[in-house]
Amino acid sequence: MELFIFSDIEKDATIKAILEKDSVPLLRGIVNFAETEGVTDSSIREYVVTLLANDENVVSGICRAQKTVGENLKNFAKLDTELIYKKLLSTAAVKYTPSGNDTGFYEGYVRSIREITAAKDADQLLDRLMHHYRTLGCGLLSKYIAYRYDGKELCGIPNFDKTVFDDMVGLERQKAVLRENTQAFLDGGFANNVMLFGDRGTGKSSSVKALLNEYAAQGLRVIEVPKSAITKIPDLTRILEQSPHKYILFLDDLTFERHDTEYRSLKIAMEGQLSAVAGNVLVYATSNRRHLIRETWADRDGGEVHANDNKQEMLSLAERFGINLYFPAPDAKEYLEIIRVLLERNGIEMNDEIKQEAMRKQMRIGGKSGRCARQFVAEYLQRN
């Protein structure tokens, strides 16, 4: 076809089969695509559109960076979409309707692919592609709202946990601070890295999940990064800075031993590089401890010649977080109030029998927490 901008799609085996009307390799490609990624009944059109929507090219790069596509460049792109529309989208020699199973993709991505697939002409195809690039980017980072990064590979998390703040009774101050900071981040204002610390089961991780579900439509994304991949965060941020989204790097249940070296890499990644930290990346970490590096009495007693220098080194990581939010365990009254609200939402009124059962539950597991309260309510609802 001799395309100018979208030339990479010409290398695709299924595209070649469409052009050559070779039904066997065409069906192989379309069936596999439709059953794993398909979100419309127009599988061939959608296949072509999906290749275009996820194509790394000069136009998609400029749009992702929120820059202007010049008139000459847009004209070349129009020539491409006119040829693509004529050769690949106008006729469909093979009909195939997928089974319709959930792909796990972000609903915004699904909606955009459907809109592009439904384009009525080449001009509308290009306009919708450019809108897709500007709002969602392209490739893997356009398809999901949550990811895991192991230091080598970035993987999307389909059907992310649906936790919302309404599910979390109490913690009003913590929720307000997180919302304010995250909204400022999304608005392009000043925002801080956040440390969420406190007792286990008090809602630290759930708060980050709730933030994502509340702000995903505004472009928020969360990437879970294990401690073992911290040294690779600079590599990850170089990839993310090319995306139109805002990213929270989520370090869950984070603590370091004195012999660990990853905390130095985290300090450098958050603040301390010669190059500027990517403006679309923040770190939100959770921990059961305020100071992330384990300290012993021997450290304070001066086991090293420069004990104070060592102590400052240990404290300096925590100081990289501009916001430190404490999540305390609820007292008995607060614990029972969480249960009361959750039961009420399910049409059950709290009574003395339920209160006594709830208190026995927390005694069995050795502590009161929001997690314990939610577990109790789930067990109670299963039985009644």
Secondary structure, 3 states (H helix, E strand, C coil): CCCCCCHHHHHCHHHHHHHHCCHHHHHHHHHHHHHHCCCCCCHHHHHHHHHHHCCCCHHHHHHHCCCCCCHHHHHHHHHHHHHHHHHHHCCCCCCCCCCCCCCCCCHHHHHHHHHHHCCCCHHHHHHHHHHHHHHHCCHHHHCCCEEEECCCCEEECCCCCCCCHHHCCCCHHHHHHHHHHHHHHHCCCCCCCEEEEECCCCCHHHHHHHHHHHHHHHCEEEEECCHHHHHHHHHHHHHHCCCCCEEEEEECCCCECCCCCHHHHHHHHHCCCCCCCCCCEEEEEEECCCCCECCCHHHHCCCCCCHHHHHHHHHHHHHCCCEEEEECCCCHHHHHHHHHHHHHHCCCCCCHHHHHHHHHHHHHHCCCCHHHHHHHHHHHHHHC
